Amino acid sequence: MIASGREPALTIDGVASSLSETSGPVVAGDGEIFLNDGMYTIVLASGEQLKVSVADNGAMNVCALLSDERTPGSVDGLLGSAGGD
């Protein structure tokens, strides 16, 4: 979990992580978590990524990068599916 307003911001399975930009990635499940320029990047075994940054005011910016191998229309979300639904 990545939480704003808490140090360290990253916990894995309920345990605080001391991930830093110089320590390298942390293995979590079948993926890895990196920290670079204040942005956490979670890379799954599929290659899909979730990038999260926490602003000084506690706001979180989140960006999902999905695999090109996903079937068109297989993702639904806040802004609808790739099919325009």
Summary of the structure (lengths in Angstrom):
residues: 85
radius of gyration: 14.6
end to end distance: 30.3
largest distance: 43.2
contacts: 166
relative contact order: 0.14
helix: 0%
strand: 38%
